[in-house]
Structure formats: structure tokens, C-alpha cells
Amino acid sequence: MNRLVRIGVPATVEHASQGGGNGNDSRYVAETVSHLITLMDALKLNMAAVDQMHPLLSDLLVSIGKVSGLPNDFEGKVKVKEWYDALSQ
């Protein structure tokens, strides 16, 4: 009731402003998941050309890098970077 009547903002805005963490992390996680699903769908459609996969992998790498809660040695980050480097060659 308070959020809807008095504050008048969505719950995502209200909860993002509370706490000490980065309020954008949930957005970056959702963006990363979206890019991962797009990449997986492309692979299921047998898209294997470098010029098709490289932009998708680049988007995934950028978005996973924005998630502040993941350490640099996180296995997912390392694997995506390895795949990106392999395709860049």
C-alpha cells in the first residue's frame, strides 16, 4: 500500500534504492541471462559461423563483466573469455 499510494514507484525501483549493494546488479544479471539464452538458441539453430557467433559472444562477455558480484576468476567469465578469444583468432 505504501509503495503504490504514497511513493508511487515500482517495487524494483524502491528495492534497488535500499541496501548497500549496486542497484543495477539485478538488471545486469537479467541482461546476461538474456544474452546467454540468445547465444544458446543460435547454437541450437546450428549457427556456427564466426561472424554470426562473435557479436553474440561479445554481448555476453560485456554483460557478464557488468555484474559486480562476480569475481574475476569466476568460471563462467573465464570460459566466455576463452571462447571469445578463440573466435577472435
C-alpha positions in Angstrom: 0.0 0.0 0.0 2.8 2.4 0.9 4.6 1.8 -2.4 1.5 2.1 -4.5 -0.2 5.1 -2.8 2.5 7.2 -1.1 5.7 6.6 -3.0 4.2 5.7 -6.4 7.1 3.8 -7.8 7.5 0.2 -8.9 8.9 -2.3 -6.4 12.1 -2.7 -8.4 12.9 1.0 -8.0 12.0 1.0 -4.3 14.1 -2.0 -3.5 17.0 -1.0 -5.7 17.4 2.1 -3.7 17.6 0.2 -0.4 20.6 -1.6 0.9 24.3 -1.1 0.2 24.7 -3.1 -3.0 24.6 -2.0 -6.5 21.0 -1.5 -7.6 21.8 -2.3 -11.2 23.1 -5.8 -10.5 19.7 -7.4 -11.0 19.4 -5.6 -14.3 22.8 -6.8 -15.4 22.1 -10.4 -14.3 18.9 -10.3 -16.4 20.8 -8.8 -19.3 23.4 -11.6 -19.0 20.8 -14.3 -18.9 19.1 -12.8 -22.0 22.4 -12.8 -23.9 23.2 -16.4 -22.8 19.8 -17.6 -23.9 20.2 -15.9 -27.3 23.6 -17.5 -27.7 22.3 -20.9 -26.8 19.3 -20.5 -29.2 21.8 -19.6 -32.0 23.8 -22.7 -31.3 20.6 -24.9 -31.4 19.8 -23.4 -34.8 23.2 -24.6 -36.0 24.6 -21.1 -36.4 28.3 -21.8 -36.3 29.9 -19.1 -38.4 32.3 -16.8 -36.6 30.6 -13.7 -38.0 27.3 -14.9 -36.6 28.5 -16.0 -33.2 31.1 -13.4 -32.4 28.7 -10.5 -31.8 26.5 -12.7 -29.6 29.5 -13.8 -27.6 30.8 -10.2 -27.3 27.4 -9.1 -25.9 27.5 -11.9 -23.4 31.1 -11.1 -22.3 30.3 -7.4 -21.8 27.1 -8.0 -19.8 28.7 -10.6 -17.6 31.5 -8.2 -16.9 29.0 -5.6 -15.6 27.8 -7.9 -12.8 29.8 -6.6 -9.8 29.1 -9.6 -7.6 31.1 -12.0 -9.7 34.9 -12.3 -9.1 37.3 -12.1 -12.0 38.2 -15.8 -11.7 34.5 -16.9 -11.9 34.4 -20.0 -14.1 31.7 -18.6 -16.3 33.6 -15.4 -17.0 36.8 -17.3 -17.7 35.1 -19.7 -20.2 33.3 -17.0 -22.1 36.5 -15.1 -22.4 38.3 -18.2 -23.7 35.5 -18.7 -26.3 35.7 -15.1 -27.3 39.5 -15.2 -27.7 39.2 -18.4 -29.7 36.7 -16.9 -32.1 38.7 -13.7 -32.4 41.6 -15.7 -33.8 
